[in-house]
Amino acid sequence: MYPFSFHQKKTVAETVATKSNHADTKFLAGGQSLVGVMKLRLDKPSHLINLDAIPELRGIHVDGTTLTIGAMTRHAEVASSNDVRNIIPGLSQLAGLIADRMVRNMGTIGGSVANNDPSADYPAALLALNATIITNQREILADDFFLGMFETTLEENELIQAIRFKAPIKSAYAKFKHPASRYAVVGVFIAQQINLVRVAVTGAGPSVFRVPSMEAVLSKNFSASELETIVISSDGLNSDFFADASYRAKLIQLMAMQAVQNAK
Ligand SMILES: Cc1cc2nc3c(=O)[nH]c(=O)nc-3n(C[C@H](O)[C@H](O)[C@H](O)COP(=O)(O)OP(=O)(O)OC[C@H]3O[C@@H](n4cnc5c(N)ncnc54)[C@H](O)[C@@H]3O)c2cc1C
């Protein structure tokens, strides 16, 4: 590692003020992406501001059928929360499928969403549920948030404070994971609302995306059999030695069928 200044603040206001006072500063959540990137010298921030001691960023809150999850909530907390399991079963299931126990105990929903790794799981849930990303400056719908690989609409001094979800009728996540990293080779999140189904895919492309052809048939009849004849184009999908684009295209169909079958 190389020298950098470490800051720890107790409020969002102090944290954001510290960031605007120092150039080349990064927020530090669980460090599950950032520390690895720094070790590889892919990023060399001069200042880190730890978010761990800010009570405003913690907790899972329920208000009727609305679930609000603080940015610093660990994946393990989301996976084990009865509130999440009762209100959005697919989200609870997704959190439990992230990486391994160590990463789940350190990694945070805010860090994962801000990072927007093309193979991360949460972006699929946020997009399918059209969640709201609450920052220190504004509220952003997931539809408008994810721009491209590791790219979001977050501005320089913008801090994610929480994510707000509305309960769907049914939801589920199906993931074909990489056997080593456990990141999604393809992950599909399905959310059924009244007269509307949203299907979001992670791992398959440069960033999370929706599948309108699947959404159209599932909105009329929420049954896996509706997806049997859907052909996903491999154009623009990721290709690597583990899974080429046509394999990923087929996986989208299979994972979507699995998610519909398991939705609750
Ligand atoms: C071995 C391994 C396997 C993994 N497998 C999976 C997997 O299967 N699925 C999956 O989804 N993920 C996986 N991950 C990623 C993991 O889920 C982490 O949650 C993710 O990397 C983000 O880490 P973090 O929360 O610790 O954020 P950090 O690494 O601390 O931060 C990541 C980035 O987000 C920024 N940031 C953090 N919090 C905020 C905030 N509140 N507001 C604005 N910006 C913020 C930071 O400045 C930094 O740029 C894996 C990671 C590892 C190391």
The ligand as an SDF file (V2000), in Angstrom:
LIG
                    3D

 53 58  0  0  0  0  0  0  0  0999 V2000
  -13.7660  -11.8560   -3.6520 C   0  0  0  0  0  0  0  0  0  0  0  0
  -14.9510  -10.9730   -3.9330 C   0  0  0  0  0  0  0  0  0  0  0  0
  -16.0960  -11.5250   -4.4700 C   0  0  0  0  0  0  0  0  0  0  0  0
  -17.1900  -10.7050   -4.7490 C   0  0  0  0  0  0  0  0  0  0  0  0
  -18.2990  -11.2800   -5.2790 N   0  0  0  0  0  0  0  0  0  0  0  0
  -19.3910  -10.5120   -5.4970 C   0  0  0  0  0  0  0  0  0  0  0  0
  -20.5970  -11.0810   -5.9820 C   0  0  0  0  0  0  0  0  0  0  0  0
  -20.7380  -12.2930   -6.1620 O   0  0  0  0  0  0  0  0  0  0  0  0
  -21.6400  -10.2370   -6.2380 N   0  0  0  0  0  0  0  0  0  0  0  0
  -21.5630   -8.8820   -5.9850 C   0  0  0  0  0  0  0  0  0  0  0  0
  -22.5370   -8.1750   -6.2230 O   0  0  0  0  0  0  0  0  0  0  0  0
  -20.4480   -8.3280   -5.5010 N   0  0  0  0  0  0  0  0  0  0  0  0
  -19.3740   -9.1030   -5.2430 C   0  0  0  0  0  0  0  0  0  0  0  0
  -18.2650   -8.5400   -4.7020 N   0  0  0  0  0  0  0  0  0  0  0  0
  -18.2800   -7.0790   -4.4000 C   0  0  0  0  0  0  0  0  0  0  0  0
  -18.8590   -6.8170   -2.9900 C   0  0  0  0  0  0  0  0  0  0  0  0
  -20.2110   -7.1370   -3.0650 O   0  0  0  0  0  0  0  0  0  0  0  0
  -18.7890   -5.3570   -2.4690 C   0  0  0  0  0  0  0  0  0  0  0  0
  -19.9690   -4.9810   -1.9070 O   0  0  0  0  0  0  0  0  0  0  0  0
  -18.5790   -4.3030   -3.4720 C   0  0  0  0  0  0  0  0  0  0  0  0
  -17.2950   -4.5390   -3.9680 O   0  0  0  0  0  0  0  0  0  0  0  0
  -18.5910   -2.9110   -2.8250 C   0  0  0  0  0  0  0  0  0  0  0  0
  -17.7220   -2.9520   -1.7350 O   0  0  0  0  0  0  0  0  0  0  0  0
  -17.8950   -2.0580   -0.4730 P   0  0  0  0  0  0  0  0  0  0  0  0
  -19.3130   -1.9460   -0.0860 O   0  0  0  0  0  0  0  0  0  0  0  0
  -16.9290   -2.5430    0.5260 O   0  0  0  0  0  0  0  0  0  0  0  0
  -17.4580   -0.6150   -1.0450 O   0  0  0  0  0  0  0  0  0  0  0  0
  -15.9820   -0.0060   -1.1910 P   0  0  0  0  0  0  0  0  0  0  0  0
  -15.0850   -0.9940   -1.8080 O   0  0  0  0  0  0  0  0  0  0  0  0
  -15.5360    0.6070    0.0890 O   0  0  0  0  0  0  0  0  0  0  0  0
  -16.3080    1.1780   -2.2090 O   0  0  0  0  0  0  0  0  0  0  0  0
  -16.5710    0.9120   -3.5770 C   0  0  0  0  0  0  0  0  0  0  0  0
  -16.7400    2.2340   -4.3260 C   0  0  0  0  0  0  0  0  0  0  0  0
  -17.9620    2.8570   -3.9620 O   0  0  0  0  0  0  0  0  0  0  0  0
  -17.7260    4.1450   -3.3880 C   0  0  0  0  0  0  0  0  0  0  0  0
  -18.7030    4.2560   -2.2820 N   0  0  0  0  0  0  0  0  0  0  0  0
  -18.8330    3.3970   -1.2480 C   0  0  0  0  0  0  0  0  0  0  0  0
  -19.8990    3.7450   -0.4960 N   0  0  0  0  0  0  0  0  0  0  0  0
  -20.4340    4.8360   -1.0770 C   0  0  0  0  0  0  0  0  0  0  0  0
  -21.5810    5.6450   -0.7730 C   0  0  0  0  0  0  0  0  0  0  0  0
  -22.3710    5.4020    0.2850 N   0  0  0  0  0  0  0  0  0  0  0  0
  -21.8590    6.6840   -1.5880 N   0  0  0  0  0  0  0  0  0  0  0  0
  -21.0780    6.9410   -2.6930 C   0  0  0  0  0  0  0  0  0  0  0  0
  -19.9850    6.2070   -3.0130 N   0  0  0  0  0  0  0  0  0  0  0  0
  -19.6850    5.1640   -2.2230 C   0  0  0  0  0  0  0  0  0  0  0  0
  -16.2880    4.1380   -2.9220 C   0  0  0  0  0  0  0  0  0  0  0  0
  -15.7290    5.4400   -2.8920 O   0  0  0  0  0  0  0  0  0  0  0  0
  -15.6460    3.2670   -4.0020 C   0  0  0  0  0  0  0  0  0  0  0  0
  -15.4010    4.0260   -5.1590 O   0  0  0  0  0  0  0  0  0  0  0  0
  -17.1450   -9.3130   -4.4360 C   0  0  0  0  0  0  0  0  0  0  0  0
  -15.9850   -8.7640   -3.8750 C   0  0  0  0  0  0  0  0  0  0  0  0
  -14.9030   -9.5830   -3.6060 C   0  0  0  0  0  0  0  0  0  0  0  0
  -13.6910   -8.9630   -2.9630 C   0  0  0  0  0  0  0  0  0  0  0  0
  1  2  1  0
  2  3  1  0
  2 52  2  0
  3  4  2  0
  4  5  1  0
  4 50  1  0
  5  6  2  0
  6  7  1  0
  6 13  1  0
  7  8  2  0
  7  9  1  0
  9 10  1  0
 10 11  2  0
 10 12  1  0
 12 13  2  0
 13 14  1  0
 14 15  1  0
 14 50  1  0
 15 16  1  0
 16 17  1  0
 16 18  1  0
 18 19  1  0
 18 20  1  0
 20 21  1  0
 20 22  1  0
 22 23  1  0
 23 24  1  0
 24 25  2  0
 24 26  1  0
 24 27  1  0
 27 28  1  0
 28 29  2  0
 28 30  1  0
 28 31  1  0
 31 32  1  0
 32 33  1  0
 33 34  1  0
 33 48  1  0
 34 35  1  0
 35 36  1  0
 35 46  1  0
 36 37  1  0
 36 45  1  0
 37 38  2  0
 38 39  1  0
 39 40  1  0
 39 45  2  0
 40 41  1  0
 40 42  2  0
 42 43  1  0
 43 44  2  0
 44 45  1  0
 46 47  1  0
 46 48  1  0
 48 49  1  0
 50 51  2  0
 51 52  1  0
 52 53  1  0
M  END
$$$$
